[in-house]
Amino acid sequence: MTEQPPINYEAAFAALQEVITKLENSELPLEEALKLYEKGKKLSDQCAKLLENAQLRVSTLGQAENDTEEAL
């Protein structure tokens, strides 16, 4: 069974922090370290995508607010 990726930023970031801690504080076999690195990369990409989407939403809301003010 495959592991479900976190669906929100906070969960993805927390999981990424766990991976980083394991990689930094452990003497892992190479294969396990590589698997953790791959998981961390996926989580990092997911966090970046979620932040991009949030930034786009904020920008869109700000633009809509400016458009409304200009119409008045």
N, C-alpha and C positions, 0 to 999 in steps of 0.2 A: 504494500500500500504506500502511495506517495504522500509526503508531508504537505498539508495545506499551507499555502503562503499566507502571512498575515494580510488582512484586508484594509487596515487603516495605518496611518503613519506611525502612531504611537506604538502599535504592536510590532510593526516592521522594524522600527528603530530600536526597540527593546531587544528584539531577536538579534539584530545586528550587533548590539553591544555585547550580548552573550557570546556570540561567535568571536568577536575581537578579544574578549577576555580569555576565552579558551585558547585561542591562538597565541596570545601573549604569555600566558601563565602555565603552559603545558609543554611537556616534552612528548609531542605526538609523533607517531609513525608518519612517514611522508604521505602515504595514501590518505590517512585520516585528515591530515593538515590540508591536503589539496581539496578534499571534499568540503571541509569547513570553509576554505577560501572561496570555492565556487558558490556555496550557500551565501556567504557574506557578500559576494559580488552581486548576486541576484537580489538580495535584500537592499543593498546600496542602490542598485538601479531602480528598485521599486520605490524607495524613499525619494529619490530624485524625481521620479515621474509624479508621485503624489504631490511633492512640493511645487513642481511645474504647474500641475493642474490647479492647485490652490492659488498660485500667483496669477494664473490666467483668470480665474474667477474673480479675484480681487480687482484686477485691472479692468475686467469687463464691468464690474459693479461701479468702479470709479468713473469709467467712461460714461456709463448710463446716467450717473448722477450729474456729471458735467453737462451732458446733453439736455437733461431736464432743466438745469439751471439756465442754460443758454436759451431754452424755449420760453422761459418766463420773461 
